[in-house]
Every structure is written in structure tokens, then in C-alpha cells.
Amino acid sequence: MTLADFPHTQKLHDIVAGDHRSAVHKARDAARNTGDMYAFFGISPEMTIVDIWPTTGWTTEILAPFVRDSGELISPHFSADHKDDLCRRQRAEYEEKLASNPGLYDQVQVSDFGRGLFDYAAPQSADMVITLRNFHNWMWGDYLAPALESFFTVLKSGGILALEEHREDPSKPQDPGAKTLYVRQDYVVDAVCRAGFEFESSSEINANPKDTKDHPKGALSLPPNYWGVEDKTPYMAIGESDRMLLKFSKP
């Protein structure tokens, strides 16, 4: 499904263009193809959506008003007592963001997700679980299998797992720790299907053939992070990483 035949195009367009969204987040819309991505995932206003690790709230700015009138948004975030300072700070800043605009965000349900923290939503309560560029973290942290199992548990039968990830060159062996953040698409599909899901479809909306995937700090060297980079110019010319968009369903 594309934005052209998506039944909620105007609603999604108005939200993406809304004044409530931060300038920093809006600046990334072109590279992320925001509207088409959510249309491909097939979000609907009456859904209960679980948005894994919303970090700074880029996804929340869109999903919260989209489902506010007739659906639910559950936002499993880093725990408030996370051992990493950045994660703790992002959780605190996220809650401040929600509190700053209760007219939009007062119904967002914040919970904890991470290693051993899988009680973030009731079993079989969600129509969709969305996770954007997080898969590599669970490989690195060595809890990929229980993370995927938890998504299967919280989804209703027929529910959708919507996933985006930095895409590795399929000719390269997969690093089991995904230290560059890149993951082979066949590796992702195999792991998710082994968790019980059925593969539905993929999209090339966020593909980037300019991405050579051999950067000093992996995908983090590309915009908007530029980690390990002295001269940003060649990385700006590449743009954001080559990304897969995948949809899976729970039988």
C-alpha cells in the first residue's frame, strides 16, 4: 500500500505537517518518507499500536494524534533507571514532551522495554507493533529471541509486526552482534519467522543505493549522526542509510 491508495491519507498528511511536530523531526521526513512508510505499514486510527522505543518522540508526534480519538498508543521506552545515562535522559525528556502537550499526548501509555522487561503490554492486546531501526540493538544485547517472542505475545491473532532496519549487503556474512548496525534482510526475515510470524511483504520506500555500508562507525556515520566523521560532505551526499521495511503477521 502507498500513500496514494491509503484510506487515511489526508489525516496522516495533516498530522505530518502539523505545528506540534519539532523542526528537528520534520527535517528527517524526506529521508524517511514518513507518510508512505506508515501507509505501507497499514496503520489505522482504531488500532492499538505498540511503538517500541520511541526515544525522542518522532514516532509519537505522528501516532498519538492519529489514534487518539478511537485507538490506543502504547510506548515502551527505556526504563527510568536504565544503566546508560543517555537512555535515562531520553526517557525523562520523552515524559517531559508528553506532559508539555496533554491535548495530544495525555492518552499515551508509557511502559518499559529492554532486557528482561517484556511486560510492557497485555497479551493479545495490540493490533500492531512498530519498531524502527532497533533490531540490531537486540542482536548486540543478545536478547533478540525474547524480544521477538514478546511481540508475538502482545499481538492479537492477525496483528502486524512493522519493522524498519539498516540493511546489510547480502553478500557479506552477518555479524551476530550487528556492531555496524547493518543487518541482512534474509537474517531478519528468518529470525522473525522463527518467532512464529509469517512474512507478509517488503517495501523499497527507504532504500538507498548510495549507501556503501563501509563507514567508520557503520550506519551512525551517516546523517543525522555523523559519528567518527571529520568531513561530513561525502556522507551528506550519501544521505541516510539503506533501509528495509518489512511487514509480518501473527497467524
Secondary structure, 3 states (H helix, E strand, C coil): CCCCCCCCHHHHHHHHCCCCCCHHHHCCHHHHCHHHHHHHHCCCCCCEEEECCCCCCCCHHHHHHHHCCCCEEEEEECCCCCCCHHHHHHHHHHHHHHHHCHHHHCCCEEEECECCECCCCCCCCEEEEEEECCHHHHHHCCCHHHHHHHHHHHEEEEEEEEEEEEECCCCCCCCCCCCCCCECHHHHHHHHHHCCCEEEEEECCCCCCCCCCCCCCHHHHCCCCCCCCCCCHHHHHHCCCCEEEEEEECC
